[in-house]
Every structure is written in C-alpha cells, then in structure tokens.
C-alpha cells in the first residue's frame, strides 16, 4: 500500500477485532503487522487511536496510513498454461491442482499470476492491484478448472458486474462422502470467517454473507456420490463449507472433512467444469468447459470398479 486508505466498516463486518478487520480488508498486511501499526497509531478508528482488540462497529471509518507492507516483487515465471480461450479482452484458463491463483504471504512464486505475467505481459487488467493483475475471481489452490482472466480494465469492470449480480454461469463437479439420498436441492446458508479458526469459513459467523449453492446427484459410487454444483453466489470455500454442513464433505477435503483419506489425494475433489458469461465487448454469451483432470477421472474409475 503506497498511500493513505480509508475504509468504512459495513454491517456484516461489525464485531470483528480491528486487527482482523484490517487484515481481511487490505492487501499485504498480516495480523501481526496490523497489530503493530495500530499500536503505533498508524491505523486509526474515526481519526482516533485505538487498540488491536477493539471491536469495529458499522459505520466506523478506519484510516490506514502509508506503511511498508509485506508485499514482495511479483515476477513473471515461465509456467505452462492451459488456455481454453483467449482474445484481446479476456482469457479462460484451466487451472491445475495445487496452483495458487494470486500471490499472498507464503506464496509469491508459482502462482497463476506469475504465469500470466510471463505469457500475457502487460496485457492484464490492473484494477485489483499489482499482486492480482487480470484476476477478477478465483478458485481454491486444490480446486481445478475454468477461471476468467481480464486483459483490460473495461473487461474487468463488466465481468465484475456480472459476478456481482450472479449472472456468470459457474458449474462444478465434485465427489462427496456418503451415498446421499437427495437427488437435488438448494443450500441457502450465509458464510463468513470462522469465529475461532481464521483460516476457515463457517455458516456460524457473525459476519456472514449470503451464500447459495444448487446441487444435483450425477452418480452413486458406493460410499461416495458424484455431484454437480451450480453457484448462485461465490463465497470463499462455498461448496466445501455447504457440503460439510449437511454432512457430506468433499472427498479429500482435510479442512472441512476427515483428516485422512485412503485415496492419498491432494486436497478436495472439486473441479470448476463450466463457466459462462457475456463477452464485455461483443455482448455475446460465451461458455467454456474444462475437462476433468486426470486424477479425477482415475478416481472415478476406481470408485466405479469398487
């Protein structure tokens, strides 16, 4: 951050500790750094000094003065990309498993952004700052599949508007634990930051926001089920949290499900298969599908044989 920033606390964030609020609403500031800056009066509440443990209220204005954040220089890296579509406005990338979308503390290299900077250079939108060029939405590190990349600010704004009104068509496939008796349904449970474990999301958070997931059974696989998910909203970890909450966590999800998995998977079995949106320049509806990754197909074969 290279200038003073003022953030007004929204009702859904009321009740958060000041240091946590700052961490969750700024880039490159860890909770430790936020705590230190609050104690140095570099972060103010309604233009007054405060304490890290102060519980913010709706309408509070948080002033964050110019501070040296923990950002590192983001460098282009020659990492192969599976590009499903590309023109002068947008690209659709098939993200592999294990790849973080954008740099963050602990992940400054090997990310999708590092790869995009190498392959697309300066032809990326800058609205989300230097650490997130081209990034208009994201999927989890261990989730695979289709992701929209914006190559200029006009495209970024128009795709963002579609995401905000839930008009982007996002369909996932995933394997859940349990032979669900329900063929299809809707989960409408608000999601927010977990009240104790800040790395997790929860439906029991005071700062929850609307979260709606449509699901449909595709195939019964003994003690597992192949499911299709359609996102109406796009909260962090939404499908993972919702399925865990109804007793059917995603296979391989060690955060919201069992800690051990007999299939030796690397994270949740979840794939963003289809994404559809209105092109920002032509106004034409476009839809793209990412093929299931090899590990997913192999796992399905094992489960079908069993």
C-alpha positions in Angstrom: 0.0 0.0 0.0 1.5 3.3 -1.1 -1.0 5.9 0.2 -3.5 6.6 3.0 -6.6 4.4 2.7 -9.9 4.9 4.5 -12.4 2.0 4.8 -15.9 2.3 6.2 -17.0 -0.8 8.2 -20.0 -2.5 6.7 -22.7 -4.0 8.9 -21.6 -7.6 8.0 -18.1 -6.8 9.4 -19.3 -5.3 12.6 -17.9 -7.1 15.7 -14.6 -8.1 14.2 -11.4 -7.2 16.0 -9.7 -4.2 14.5 -6.5 -6.1 13.6 -8.6 -8.9 12.0 -10.7 -6.3 10.1 -7.6 -4.6 8.7 -6.0 -8.0 7.7 -9.2 -9.1 5.9 -9.8 -5.8 4.1 -6.3 -4.9 2.8 -3.6 -6.4 0.7 -0.2 -7.4 2.1 -0.9 -6.7 5.7 -0.7 -9.7 8.1 -2.4 -9.7 11.5 1.0 -9.1 13.2 1.8 -6.1 11.0 -1.7 -4.7 11.6 -1.3 -5.1 15.4 2.0 -3.3 15.3 0.7 -0.4 13.1 -2.4 0.0 15.3 -0.2 0.3 18.4 2.0 2.9 16.6 -1.2 4.9 15.8 -0.7 4.4 12.0 -4.1 2.8 11.9 -7.0 4.9 13.4 -10.6 4.5 14.1 -12.7 7.6 13.3 -9.4 9.5 13.3 -8.6 8.4 16.9 -6.1 5.9 18.2 -7.4 2.5 19.2 -6.3 -1.0 20.2 -5.9 -4.2 18.2 -8.7 -5.8 20.1 -11.3 -3.0 19.5 -14.5 -4.4 18.0 -15.3 -2.4 15.0 -18.9 -1.0 14.5 -20.9 -0.5 11.4 -20.1 3.0 10.1 -16.6 3.2 11.7 -14.1 4.8 9.4 -10.7 3.0 9.6 -7.8 5.1 8.4 -4.7 3.2 7.3 -1.7 5.5 6.9 1.1 4.7 4.5 3.0 1.8 5.8 5.5 -0.7 4.4 3.5 -3.9 3.7 4.8 -7.4 3.4 4.3 -7.5 -0.4 7.2 -8.9 -2.4 8.1 -8.1 -6.0 5.9 -10.3 -8.2 8.0 -11.7 -11.1 6.9 -13.4 -14.4 7.6 -17.1 -14.5 7.6 -19.5 -17.5 4.9 -21.8 -16.1 2.8 -23.7 -18.8 -0.8 -22.6 -19.0 -3.8 -24.5 -20.3 -5.6 -21.7 -22.2 -9.2 -22.7 -23.2 -9.9 -19.3 -24.9 -8.2 -16.0 -25.4 -8.9 -12.7 -27.2 -7.9 -9.1 -26.6 -10.4 -8.7 -23.7 -10.5 -12.0 -21.8 -8.9 -15.4 -21.4 -10.3 -18.6 -19.9 -7.7 -20.7 -18.1 -7.9 -24.3 -17.0 -6.2 -24.0 -13.6 -4.3 -27.1 -12.4 -4.5 -28.6 -8.9 -2.1 -27.2 -6.4 -1.7 -23.8 -8.1 -2.5 -20.7 -6.0 -4.3 -18.1 -8.1 -2.5 -14.9 -6.9 0.5 -14.1 -4.7 0.0 -13.8 -0.9 2.2 -14.2 2.1 3.9 -17.6 1.8 3.1 -17.9 -1.9 5.0 -15.3 -4.0 6.0 -17.6 -6.8 4.5 -20.5 -8.8 1.1 -18.8 -8.8 -1.3 -18.3 -11.7 -0.4 -14.6 -11.7 3.3 -15.3 -12.2 2.4 -17.5 -15.2 0.0 -14.9 -16.6 2.6 -12.1 -16.3 5.0 -14.2 -18.4 2.6 -15.3 -21.1 0.5 -12.1 -21.4 2.9 -9.4 -20.2 1.3 -6.0 -19.6 -1.9 -7.1 -21.3 -3.8 -7.6 -18.0 -6.3 -5.5 -16.0 -4.9 -3.6 -13.1 -8.0 -2.9 -11.1 -7.1 -5.4 -8.3 -3.6 -4.0 -7.9 -0.1 -5.2 -8.7 -0.5 -8.5 -6.9 -3.6 -9.5 -8.8 -3.3 -8.4 -12.5 -6.1 -9.9 -14.5 -7.7 -11.6 -11.6 -11.5 -11.0 -11.4 -12.4 -14.1 -9.4 -10.6 -17.1 -8.0 -10.8 -20.7 -7.1 -9.0 -22.6 -4.3 -5.5 -23.9 -4.6 -6.6 -27.5 -4.8 -9.7 -26.9 -6.9 -9.1 -27.3 -10.7 -10.9 -25.8 -13.6 -12.1 -22.8 -15.6 -11.2 -19.3 -14.5 -11.8 -16.0 -16.3 -8.9 -13.6 -16.8 -9.4 -10.0 -17.7 -6.9 -8.3 -20.1 -8.0 -4.7 -19.6 -9.9 -2.6 -17.1 -13.1 -2.3 -19.1 -13.4 -6.1 -19.4 -12.7 -6.4 -15.6 -15.4 -3.9 -14.7 -18.0 -5.6 -16.9 -17.2 -9.2 -15.8 -17.2 -7.9 -12.1 -20.7 -6.5 -12.7 -21.9 -9.9 -13.9 -20.4 -11.7 -10.9 -22.0 -9.2 -8.6 -25.5 -9.9 -9.9 -24.8 -13.6 -10.1 -25.3 -13.9 -13.8 -22.0 -15.7 -14.5 -22.8 -19.4 -15.0 -20.5 -21.5 -12.8 -20.9 -25.2 -12.7 -18.6 -27.6 -10.7 -18.3 -31.3 -10.3 -17.2 -32.9 -7.1 -17.2 -36.2 -5.2 -18.7 -36.2 -1.7 -18.5 -38.6 1.1 -21.7 -40.7 1.6 -24.4 -42.0 -0.6 -26.7 -39.0 -0.4 -30.5 -39.9 -0.6 -31.3 -36.5 -2.0 -31.2 -36.2 -5.8 -31.1 -32.4 -6.0 -31.6 -29.4 -3.7 -30.5 -25.9 -2.7 -28.4 -24.9 0.2 -29.0 -21.4 1.4 -26.7 -20.7 4.3 -24.7 -17.4 4.8 -21.0 -17.9 5.0 -18.4 -15.8 6.9 -15.0 -16.1 8.5 -14.9 -18.9 11.2 -15.2 -17.3 14.6 -12.2 -19.2 16.0 -10.1 -20.5 13.1 -9.5 -17.5 10.8 -8.2 -19.7 8.0 -11.6 -21.4 7.7 -15.1 -20.2 6.7 -18.3 -21.1 8.5 -22.0 -20.8 8.4 -21.9 -19.8 12.1 -20.1 -16.4 11.6 -21.3 -13.1 12.8 -20.0 -11.5 9.6 -21.8 -14.0 7.2 -22.8 -13.0 3.7 -25.5 -14.6 1.5 -24.3 -17.9 0.1 -26.5 -20.2 -2.2 -25.4 -23.5 -3.8 -27.6 -25.6 -6.1 -26.6 -29.3 -6.2 -27.6 -32.4 -8.2 -26.7 -36.0 -7.9 -25.0 -37.3 -11.0 -23.9 -40.8 -10.0 -23.9 -43.0 -6.9 -20.5 -44.5 -6.3 -21.0 -46.9 -3.3 -20.0 -44.9 -0.2 -19.5 -41.8 -2.3 -21.5 -39.6 -4.7 -20.6 -37.7 -7.9 -22.3 -34.3 -7.7 -22.9 -31.3 -9.9 -22.9 -27.9 -8.2 -24.2 -24.6 -9.6 -23.1 -21.5 -7.7 -25.6 -18.7 -7.3 -23.1 -16.8 -5.1 -19.3 -17.2 -4.9 -18.2 -17.0 -1.3 -14.8 -18.3 -0.2 -14.9 -22.2 0.1 -18.6 -22.0 -0.5 -19.2 -25.6 -1.9 -16.8 -27.1 0.6 -18.5 -25.4 3.6 -22.0 -26.1 2.5 -21.5 -29.8 1.8 -19.7 -30.3 5.1 -22.5 -28.5 6.9 -25.1 -31.0 5.5 -22.9 -34.0 6.4 -21.4 -34.7 3.0 -17.9 -33.1 2.9 -15.9 -33.3 -0.3 -13.7 -36.3 -0.7 -10.1 -35.3 0.1 -11.0 -32.1 1.9 -8.9 -32.2 5.1 -10.1 -28.8 6.2 -13.8 -29.4 6.3 -13.9 -33.2 6.3 -11.9 -36.1 7.7 -8.2 -35.6 8.2 -7.3 -38.8 6.5 -8.2 -40.1 3.0 -7.5 -43.6 1.8 -7.0 -42.4 -1.8 -4.0 -40.2 -0.9 -5.5 -37.2 -2.6 -4.0 -33.6 -2.5 -7.0 -31.6 -1.2 -10.7 -31.6 -2.2 -12.0 -33.4 -5.2 -13.6 -30.4 -6.8 -13.5 -29.2 -10.4 -14.8 -25.9 -11.9 -16.0 -27.5 -15.1 -18.1 -24.9 -16.9 -18.1 -21.1 -16.9 -20.4 -18.9 -19.0 -20.5 -15.1 -19.3 -21.5 -12.2 -21.6 -18.4 -11.0 -23.5 -17.5 -7.5 -22.3 -17.1 -6.1 -25.9 -19.4 -8.2 -28.2 -22.3 -8.7 -25.8 -22.4 -12.3 -26.9 -22.9 -15.1 -24.3 -19.9 -17.4 -24.2 -19.5 -20.7 -22.4 -16.4 -22.8 -21.9 -15.8 -26.2 -20.3 -12.6 -27.6 -18.7 -12.1 -31.3 -19.0 -11.9 -33.3 -15.8 -8.3 -33.6 -14.6 -6.5 -37.0 -14.9 -6.6 -37.7 -11.2 -10.3 -37.1 -11.1 -11.0 -39.5 -14.0 -8.7 -42.1 -12.4 -10.5 -41.8 -9.1 -13.9 -42.2 -10.8 -12.7 -45.4 -12.5 -11.6 -46.8 -9.1 -14.9 -46.0 -7.4 -16.9 -47.4 -10.3 -15.0 -50.7 -10.2 -15.4 -50.9 -6.4 
